[in-house]
Amino acid sequence: MILLKKTYYKLFTDDLTARIAGEVGGDLKKILLSAVQAAEEEFDPDYHTRDKAAEDAEAIYKAGQGRWGTDENKMAKIIVLSPPKYLKLINE
C-alpha cells in the first residue's frame, strides 16, 4: 500500500488518501479509507488456518448475501486486514 500511495503521489502530486476522502462517501468511503490506511496483518499459519478461513468465509456470507441488508464493516474488517495468502484460503 505504501508503494501505491508513493506512486500515486509521484504521478499526480496529490495524496491518495485525501483524494479518496474527497471523491467518495458513505460506506464505500469507510472501506476505501480503511484499505489505504490499514496495516495488513502478517500471515501466521498458526492463526490463519483453513478452519479460521471457513469461519471468516461464513461471517462474510452472513454479513452480506446471507442476510437482508449488509454489514459492510464486518466484511471490510476481514477483507481489508487479512493477508493475501489468507484471503485465498477464504475464497476456496
N, CA, C and O of each residue as an XYZ file, in Angstrom:
368
protein
N       0.822     -1.179      0.000
C       0.000      0.000      0.000
C       0.870      1.248      0.000
O       0.537      2.251     -0.632
N       1.974      1.177      0.706
C       2.882      2.320      0.748
C       3.393      2.640     -0.651
O       3.454      3.804     -1.046
N       3.760      1.606     -1.395
C       4.238      1.808     -2.770
C       3.152      2.433     -3.640
O       3.435      3.327     -4.437
N       1.920      1.974     -3.495
C       0.810      2.537     -4.254
C       0.643      4.021     -3.947
O       0.487      4.829     -4.862
N       0.673      4.383     -2.673
C       0.488      5.787     -2.295
C       1.647      6.656     -2.802
O       1.426      7.776     -3.262
N       2.871      6.144     -2.719
C       4.021      6.904     -3.221
C       3.949      7.087     -4.734
O       4.225      8.170     -5.250
N       3.581      6.032     -5.431
C       3.468      6.097     -6.890
C       2.358      7.057     -7.293
O       2.528      7.836     -8.231
N       1.241      7.014     -6.608
C       0.134      7.929     -6.900
C       0.601      9.378     -6.721
O       0.294     10.240     -7.545
N       1.339      9.636     -5.650
C       1.816     10.991     -5.398
C       2.791     11.443     -6.485
O       2.729     12.587     -6.936
N       3.690     10.555     -6.904
C       4.645     10.904     -7.968
C       3.927     11.229     -9.272
O       4.314     12.151     -9.989
N       2.885     10.471     -9.571
C       2.163     10.680    -10.832
C       1.250     11.904    -10.802
O       1.145     12.624    -11.796
N       0.599     12.139     -9.682
C      -0.447     13.161     -9.632
C      -0.176     14.284     -8.637
O      -0.993     15.198     -8.514
N       0.952     14.240     -7.921
C       1.290     15.201     -6.861
C       0.082     15.490     -5.963
O      -0.227     16.641     -5.657
N      -0.574     14.436     -5.561
C      -1.734     14.520     -4.694
C      -1.711     13.320     -3.756
O      -1.232     12.247     -4.125
N      -2.223     13.497     -2.558
C      -2.283     12.423     -1.582
C      -3.471     11.512     -1.896
O      -4.606     11.977     -1.995
N      -3.208     10.225     -2.050
C      -4.256      9.269     -2.407
C      -5.359      9.222     -1.343
O      -6.543      9.182     -1.678
N      -4.978      9.228     -0.083
C      -5.973      9.176      0.990
C      -6.883     10.399      0.943
O      -8.101     10.274      1.074
N      -6.299     11.576      0.756
C      -7.097     12.808      0.677
C      -8.002     12.792     -0.553
O      -9.144     13.248     -0.491
N      -7.500     12.274     -1.658
C      -8.305     12.203     -2.883
C      -9.510     11.294     -2.684
O     -10.629     11.642     -3.062
N      -9.277     10.131     -2.091
C     -10.382      9.205     -1.830
C     -11.405      9.858     -0.904
O     -12.609      9.783     -1.150
N     -10.925     10.497      0.157
C     -11.817     11.135      1.124
C     -12.684     12.203      0.461
O     -13.832     12.407      0.857
N     -12.142     12.879     -0.540
C     -12.882     13.930     -1.203
C     -13.779     13.468     -2.333
O     -14.685     14.192     -2.746
N     -13.534     12.265     -2.837
C     -14.257     11.803     -4.032
C     -15.418     10.853     -3.751
O     -16.358     10.783     -4.542
N     -15.367     10.131     -2.652
C     -16.421      9.142     -2.376
C     -17.033      9.400     -1.006
O     -16.495     10.168     -0.209
N     -18.147      8.759     -0.745
C     -18.810      8.944      0.539
C     -19.419      7.659      1.046
O     -19.337      6.614      0.400
N     -20.027      7.748      2.203
C     -20.753      6.631      2.780
C     -19.877      5.450      3.152
O     -18.716      5.601      3.531
N     -20.471      4.262      3.032
C     -19.762      3.036      3.399
C     -18.570      2.769      2.495
O     -17.548      2.251      2.947
N     -18.695      3.123      1.213
C     -17.575      2.926      0.299
C     -16.369      3.738      0.756
O     -15.237      3.256      0.709
N     -16.610      4.961      1.197
C     -15.518      5.809      1.696
C     -14.842      5.147      2.892
O     -13.614      5.096      2.965
N     -15.639      4.642      3.828
C     -15.082      3.975      5.007
C     -14.208      2.792      4.613
O     -13.109      2.616      5.137
N     -14.707      1.986      3.687
C     -13.972      0.791      3.265
C     -12.675      1.170      2.564
O     -11.617      0.619      2.868
N     -12.754      2.115      1.622
C     -11.554      2.508      0.882
C     -10.523      3.166      1.787
O      -9.331      2.885      1.663
N     -10.952      4.028      2.688
C     -10.005      4.665      3.606
C      -9.389      3.638      4.549
O      -8.209      3.734      4.887
N     -10.170      2.671      4.968
C      -9.619      1.599      5.803
C      -8.559      0.820      5.052
O      -7.518      0.471      5.608
N      -8.831      0.550      3.785
C      -7.874     -0.209      2.971
C      -6.580      0.572      2.775
O      -5.494     -0.006      2.830
N      -6.683      1.863      2.550
C      -5.499      2.685      2.300
C      -4.696      2.899      3.570
O      -3.469      2.987      3.516
N      -5.356      2.985      4.697
C      -4.679      3.304      5.950
C      -4.308      2.082      6.778
O      -3.455      2.181      7.661
N      -4.913      0.956      6.521
C      -4.727     -0.226      7.361
C      -3.356     -0.852      7.180
O      -2.775     -0.845      6.094
N      -2.873     -1.380      8.259
C      -1.644     -2.164      8.217
C      -2.057     -3.625      8.044
O      -2.740     -4.194      8.897
N      -1.644     -4.209      6.955
C      -2.001     -5.594      6.675
C      -1.330     -6.518      7.688
O      -0.156     -6.344      8.016
N      -2.076     -7.490      8.174
C      -1.521     -8.483      9.091
C      -0.510     -9.357      8.349
O      -0.637     -9.599      7.149
N       0.480     -9.816      9.079
C       1.397    -10.814      8.532
C       0.692    -12.165      8.562
O      -0.089    -12.441      9.473
N       0.964    -13.002      7.575
C       0.379    -14.339      7.543
C       0.996    -15.177      8.648
O       2.217    -15.314      8.724
N       0.161    -15.732      9.495
C       0.583    -16.589     10.589
C      -0.117    -17.931     10.417
O      -1.318    -18.034     10.670
N       0.614    -18.964      9.989
C      -0.025    -20.258      9.725
C      -0.702    -20.870     10.953
O      -1.592    -21.708     10.807
N      -0.301    -20.471     12.143
C      -0.953    -20.985     13.348
C      -2.311    -20.310     13.581
O      -3.203    -20.903     14.187
N      -2.464    -19.083     13.104
C      -3.724    -18.351     13.263
C      -4.579    -18.413     12.002
O      -5.791    -18.619     12.074
N      -3.951    -18.236     10.864
C      -4.663    -18.208      9.576
C      -4.793    -19.640      9.026
O      -4.153    -20.009      8.041
N      -5.621    -20.408      9.680
C      -5.806    -21.821      9.321
C      -6.996    -21.977      8.374
O      -7.759    -21.038      8.149
N      -7.135    -23.172      7.832
C      -8.296    -23.465      6.975
C      -9.608    -23.354      7.765
O     -10.620    -22.892      7.238
N      -9.578    -23.779      9.022
C     -10.777    -23.675      9.856
C     -11.156    -22.215     10.085
O     -12.331    -21.857     10.002
N     -10.160    -21.369     10.374
C     -10.408    -19.938     10.566
C     -10.910    -19.313      9.264
O     -11.786    -18.449      9.285
N     -10.357    -19.749      8.135
C     -10.797    -19.242      6.827
C     -12.255    -19.610      6.575
O     -13.021    -18.800      6.053
N     -12.635    -20.815      6.939
C     -14.032    -21.236      6.773
C     -14.958    -20.402      7.659
O     -16.049    -20.022      7.234
N     -14.525    -20.118      8.886
C     -15.309    -19.264      9.785
C     -15.475    -17.856      9.196
O     -16.571    -17.296      9.201
N     -14.375    -17.298      8.690
C     -14.434    -15.953      8.128
C     -15.245    -15.918      6.833
O     -15.945    -14.942      6.566
N     -15.155    -16.962      6.041
C     -15.971    -17.034      4.823
C     -17.453    -17.034      5.191
O     -18.257    -16.357      4.549
N     -17.806    -17.785      6.213
C     -19.191    -17.823      6.685
C     -19.604    -16.453      7.242
O     -20.730    -16.010      7.019
N     -18.704    -15.788      7.958
C     -19.004    -14.462      8.510
C     -19.224    -13.451      7.392
O     -20.120    -12.612      7.480
N     -18.413    -13.525      6.344
C     -18.585    -12.626      5.196
C     -19.923    -12.906      4.519
O     -20.648    -11.978      4.161
N     -20.249    -14.180      4.346
C     -21.523    -14.545      3.726
C     -22.700    -14.023      4.552
O     -23.633    -13.430      4.011
N     -22.647    -14.246      5.860
C     -23.736    -13.808      6.733
C     -23.835    -12.284      6.795
O     -24.923    -11.740      6.980
N     -22.708    -11.597      6.642
C     -22.717    -10.126      6.669
C     -23.200     -9.539      5.353
O     -23.544     -8.359      5.289
N     -23.228    -10.340      4.321
C     -23.622     -9.833      3.004
C     -24.791    -10.572      2.426
O     -25.945    -10.286      2.745
N     -24.493    -11.513      1.583
C     -25.511    -12.214      0.812
C     -26.478    -13.005      1.685
O     -27.633    -13.204      1.307
N     -26.028    -13.447      2.824
C     -26.860    -14.298      3.665
C     -27.844    -13.565      4.553
O     -28.437    -14.179      5.440
N     -28.039    -12.252      4.339
C     -28.970    -11.512      5.188
C     -29.630    -10.387      4.409
O     -29.204    -10.048      3.305
N     -30.655     -9.823      4.985
C     -31.334     -8.672      4.393
C     -30.507     -7.448      4.749
O     -30.332     -7.147      5.930
N     -29.991     -6.731      3.744
C     -29.059     -5.639      4.005
C     -27.665     -6.208      4.144
O     -27.471     -7.420      4.046
N     -26.716     -5.364      4.366
C     -25.342     -5.848      4.506
C     -24.672     -5.194      5.707
O     -25.074     -4.120      6.156
N     -23.656     -5.855      6.210
C     -22.831     -5.328      7.294
C     -21.442     -5.094      6.704
O     -20.539     -5.917      6.851
N     -21.295     -3.947      6.032
C     -20.044     -3.634      5.340
C     -18.854     -3.606      6.286
O     -17.751     -4.007      5.914
N     -19.074     -3.132      7.509
C     -17.960     -3.050      8.457
C     -17.382     -4.426      8.762
O     -16.164     -4.593      8.826
N     -18.251     -5.401      8.946
C     -17.800     -6.769      9.240
C     -17.013     -7.336      8.054
O     -15.934     -7.902      8.227
N     -17.568     -7.175      6.851
C     -16.886     -7.691      5.660
C     -15.557     -6.971      5.433
O     -14.538     -7.606      5.161
N     -15.575     -5.656      5.546
C     -14.372     -4.869      5.280
C     -13.261     -5.213      6.264
O     -12.097     -5.313      5.878
N     -13.613     -5.393      7.520
C     -12.597     -5.712      8.528
C     -11.841     -6.978      8.148
O     -10.613     -7.023      8.232
N     -12.561     -7.989      7.738
C     -11.919     -9.253      7.364
C     -11.108     -9.086      6.079
O      -9.951     -9.503      6.012
N     -11.708     -8.484      5.077
C     -11.077     -8.393      3.762
C      -9.894     -7.440      3.755
O      -8.850     -7.750      3.181
N     -10.046     -6.288      4.383
C      -9.002     -5.263      4.341
C      -7.781     -5.655      5.166
O      -6.650     -5.405      4.747
N      -7.989     -6.256      6.314
C      -6.875     -6.528      7.217
C      -6.177     -7.860      6.989
O      -5.074     -8.069      7.495
N      -6.787     -8.751      6.251
C      -6.214    -10.092      6.079
C      -5.115    -10.108      5.021
O      -5.212     -9.417      4.007
N      -4.071    -10.897      5.258
C      -3.019    -11.024      4.255
C      -3.532    -11.762      3.004
O      -4.436    -12.592      3.106
N      -2.967    -11.465      1.841
C      -3.439    -12.079      0.588
C      -3.463    -13.608      0.618
O      -4.390    -14.224      0.091
N      -2.468    -14.209      1.219
C      -2.425    -15.676      1.277
C      -3.634    -16.223      2.042
O      -4.187    -17.260      1.677
N      -4.032    -15.531      3.087
C      -5.195    -15.947      3.867
C      -6.484    -15.704      3.092
O      -7.410    -16.511      3.173
N      -6.558    -14.616      2.348
C      -7.743    -14.347      1.540
C      -7.969    -15.452      0.505
O      -9.108    -15.777      0.167
N      -6.882    -16.018      0.013
C      -7.016    -17.154     -0.928
C      -7.653    -18.344     -0.226
O      -8.467    -19.049     -0.821
N      -7.291    -18.575      1.035
C      -7.903    -19.672      1.800
C      -9.397    -19.411      2.004
O     -10.212    -20.327      1.899
N      -9.747    -18.164      2.293
C     -11.160    -17.810      2.479
C     -11.937    -18.064      1.196
O     -13.081    -18.516      1.238
N     -11.332    -17.782      0.083
C     -12.000    -17.881     -1.220
C     -12.169    -19.310     -1.698
O     -12.927    -19.551     -2.637
N     -11.491    -20.262     -1.085
C     -11.564    -21.656     -1.541
C     -12.876    -22.312     -1.212
O     -13.079    -23.482     -1.534
